[in-house]
Amino acid sequence: MNELQTTSGSNLQVMWKIATQFSQASLVPDAFRGKPADVFLVMGWCDSVGLDYMSGLQGTYVLHGKVGIDATLFISLANSRGPFDGPIMYETTGKGESMAVTAYGMIGDTRHEKTVSMAIAKAEGWTKNSKYKTIPEQMLSYRAATFLIRLYCPEVASSTQTHEEVQDIEASKPRHTKAEVLPQEGVAAELNAQLEAIPTRAEATAQAKELAPEPETVKAPRPKPKSEDDDADRQRWADEGMFDK
């Protein structure tokens, strides 16, 4: 459990009073000024990792209800509380797009390291963060050290993300672009073309007549003779083609 979960009610009240006073101080970063609730959360986080309040406020921020930490403070905590024999060190190779930074720490005679290159940063979408253009070596160093710390001593800052990690994650998210819109004159031309393609009533009628099948000719029924026995009438009507013999 963290410090906030094990602190008594009276101590929480004291912490709240301290947080309120801190939030009114001019030395507190702007992000915490006038926000005692955020200061209170950072104070609880500081207690859980054994950090003094002022250092915590100077090196942290609150985002979506979570405490974030600057990479410099993250590395400082690892150097002072981590398993390494001495501070984390760095090696840089290459330049420009081929640059790579290795962060390493010694535990006994064993060297433990993590390397982050510009190729990795580009593949992950981190280079959309403009700092990879202005201070690429520093950003790669922060990332390499963060990976090293999370692998060998994640307990120094719990599950807290660094400010640089959050920036890279936000930069790598796909940006929604507006759908392509035809200029007004293009839309008008498109509509006119569609209207011109519609046939007039006269054209539609003519097309319908051309497509209609030819009507079948049906002969009108011929009258029957008044008497089937009247051979003379039957013969005359047969000769005239009024009915078959």
Rosetta blueprint (number, residue, H / E / L):
1 M L
2 N L
3 E H
4 L H
5 Q H
6 T H
7 T L
8 S L
9 G H
10 S H
11 N H
12 L H
13 Q H
14 V H
15 M H
16 W H
17 K H
18 I H
19 A H
20 T H
21 Q H
22 F H
23 S H
24 Q L
25 A L
26 S L
27 L L
28 V L
29 P L
30 D H
31 A H
32 F H
33 R L
34 G L
35 K L
36 P H
37 A H
38 D H
39 V H
40 F H
41 L H
42 V H
43 M H
44 G H
45 W H
46 C H
47 D H
48 S H
49 V H
50 G L
51 L L
52 D L
53 Y H
54 M H
55 S H
56 G H
57 L H
58 Q H
59 G H
60 T E
61 Y E
62 V E
63 L E
64 H L
65 G L
66 K E
67 V E
68 G E
69 I E
70 D L
71 A H
72 T H
73 L H
74 F H
75 I H
76 S H
77 L H
78 A H
79 N H
80 S H
81 R H
82 G L
83 P L
84 F L
85 D L
86 G L
87 P L
88 I L
89 M E
90 Y E
91 E E
92 T E
93 T E
94 G L
95 K L
96 G H
97 E H
98 S H
99 M L
100 A E
101 V E
102 T E
103 A E
104 Y E
105 G E
106 M E
107 I E
108 G L
109 D L
110 T E
111 R E
112 H E
113 E E
114 K E
115 T E
116 V E
117 S E
118 M H
119 A H
120 I H
121 A H
122 K H
123 A H
124 E H
125 G L
126 W H
127 T H
128 K H
129 N L
130 S L
131 K H
132 Y H
133 K H
134 T H
135 I L
136 P H
137 E H
138 Q H
139 M H
140 L H
141 S H
142 Y H
143 R H
144 A H
145 A H
146 T H
147 F H
148 L H
149 I H
150 R H
151 L H
152 Y H
153 C L
154 P H
155 E H
156 V H
157 A L
158 S L
159 S L
160 T L
161 Q L
162 T E
163 H H
164 E H
165 E H
166 V H
167 Q H
168 D H
169 I H
170 E H
171 A H
172 S H
173 K L
174 P L
175 R L
176 H L
177 T L
178 K L
179 A L
180 E L
181 V L
182 L L
183 P L
184 Q H
185 E H
186 G H
187 V H
188 A H
189 A H
190 E H
191 L H
192 N H
193 A H
194 Q H
195 L H
196 E H
197 A L
198 I L
199 P L
200 T L
201 R H
202 A H
203 E H
204 A H
205 T H
206 A H
207 Q H
208 A H
209 K H
210 E H
211 L H
212 A L
213 P L
214 E L
215 P L
216 E L
217 T L
218 V L
219 K L
220 A L
221 P L
222 R L
223 P L
224 K L
225 P L
226 K L
227 S L
228 E L
229 D L
230 D L
231 D H
232 A H
233 D H
234 R H
235 Q H
236 R H
237 W H
238 A H
239 D H
240 E L
241 G L
242 M L
243 F L
244 D L
245 K L
